[in-house]
Amino acid sequence: MRGALLLLLAVGLCVGMVGCYTAPVMPPSGWVYSEIQAPLDLNLEKTSLGKSGEASTTCILGLVATGDCSVQAAANSAGLTTINHADYEYYNILGVYQKFTVRVYGN
């Protein structure tokens, strides 16, 4: 019984860590609900926003994740050839539904 409890705890920890991400700036996020935005780059000296494009990926129950949230996919969505700045947005409800979006700005 104790072994099964430890196994359940280990699996729970692994599932809870699915979808973890790292960025230069990470605002606090909640376990129950999160809707945050932050920059993906820190070199803002010559930032010009211009047009924007975005690309997203979603995760359901921490079990299935799909999508392409690459900078290239975001740039292609708006026909950008030059990227000046990038942001991200993270949305989470109880870990049941998560969405990560990359937004790029440029010309």
N, C-alpha and C positions, 0 to 999 in steps of 0.2 A: 504493500500500500504506500509506503514512504517513497519507494522508487518511482511509482507512478505519479505521485505528487511532484517530485523533483523534475520528472520528465515534462509534466504539464507546465510547470513554472518555466523551464528552459524553452519550451516551444512558445509560450506566451511572450517571453522576452525577445525571442527572435522575430516573431510576428510584429511586435511593437516597434522594432527597429527598422522594419521594411519601410522604404520611402524616405529615409533620412537623407538630407542633402546638405551641401556646404556651399557657401557663397561668401564674398568678402564682407558683406554686412548681413547679419541675421537678426532681425527683430524678434522679440519674444513671441512664441507661438503657444497656443493652448491645446490641451489634450481633447477638450470637448468641442471647441470651435476655434478656427483660425481663419483670418482673411487679411493677409499682410502683403505689402509691396516694399521692395528695396532695390538698390542698384546692384547690378552684376559686375560693374567696373568701378574703380575709384579714381581714375584719371579724368577728372571733370574740368580741367583747365580750358579746354577748347571745345566744350560740348555745344553742339548745335542740334536741336531736336528734329526739325524737318518732318518728313513723312515717317510713319511708323508701321511696323509689321509685327505679327506675333505668331507663336507656335506653342502648342500645349501637349501635355501628356496627362492621362488620368489613371487613377488606381482605385479599384473596388475591393473592399474588405482586406486590403493588404495582400491579396492573392493574385489578382490579375492587373497588370499595368500595360497600357498601350499608348502610342502616340510618338511624335517626333518633336521634341522641344529644343532642337538644335538652333544655334544662331543662324545657320544657313537656311533652315526651313522658315524661320521668322523673316529673314531678309527676302527670300523668294516670295513670300506671301504678299509683299508690298512692292516687289520689283526693285528693291534697293541694291545698289552696287557698292555703295560706301556706307559703312556703319560708324556712327559717331558716339553712340551711347547705348547701353543695354540695361534693362531693368528686369526684375522677375516678380511674379505674383504667386503666392501660395495660398491655397484654400483647402480647408480640412473640416470635416464634420465627423467627430467621434472615431476617426480612422476608418470609417466605413466608406466614405467618398473623399478622395483627395484629387486636387488638380494643381499642376505646376505649369505656369505659363512664362515663356521668355518673350519679352517685348524689346525690339530694337528700333533705333531712330537713326535716320540718315537720309541720303539722297540716292 
